[in-house]
Amino acid sequence: MTENIKLMFSKMNDETRQEALECLMTEFHQESTKKIQKNWIIGGRIPEEHQPRIVQIFQNLLRVQIFKTNEIKVHL
């Protein structure tokens, strides 16, 4: 599941990535988005009990990102 989370994170644009890190920080009562990115995402040390919820959060954020991208294309 860790690799799936990393893959989803890599598909996020900068805005979505920052939103994802802030969501994780709030959801899991962490002190720093940088620590989450460095230790959990890049380091692959995501606590197992949090992984299903992180997948859910990332899937939802990616859906919103795709919707926003499609909305921009329609307005052009």
CORDA-V441817 format. One record per residue. N is the residue number from 1. RES is the residue in one small letter. OMEGA is omega as a letter, one per 40 degrees, with the letter a starting at -180 (999 if undefined). Layout:
n=<N & N>
res=<RES & RES>
omega=<OMEGA & OMEGA>
This chain:
n=<1 & 2 & 3 & 4 & 5 & 6 & 7 & 8 & 9 & 10 & 11 & 12 & 13 & 14 & 15 & 16 & 17 & 18 & 19 & 20 & 21 & 22 & 23 & 24 & 25 & 26 & 27 & 28 & 29 & 30 & 31 & 32 & 33 & 34 & 35 & 36 & 37 & 38 & 39 & 40 & 41 & 42 & 43 & 44 & 45 & 46 & 47 & 48 & 49 & 50 & 51 & 52 & 53 & 54 & 55 & 56 & 57 & 58 & 59 & 60 & 61 & 62 & 63 & 64 & 65 & 66 & 67 & 68 & 69 & 70 & 71 & 72 & 73 & 74 & 75 & 76>
res=<m & t & e & n & i & k & l & m & f & s & k & m & n & d & e & t & r & q & e & a & l & e & c & l & m & t & e & f & h & q & e & s & t & k & k & i & q & k & n & w & i & i & g & g & r & i & p & e & e & h & q & p & r & i & v & q & i & f & q & n & l & l & r & v & q & i & f & k & t & n & e & i & k & v & h & l>
omega=<i & i & i & i & i & a & i & a & a & i & a & i & a & a & a & i & i & i & i & a & i & i & a & a & a & a & a & i & i & a & a & i & i & i & i & a & a & a & a & a & a & a & i & a & i & i & a & a & i & a & a & i & i & i & i & i & a & i & i & i & i & i & i & i & i & i & i & i & i & i & i & i & a & a & i & 999>
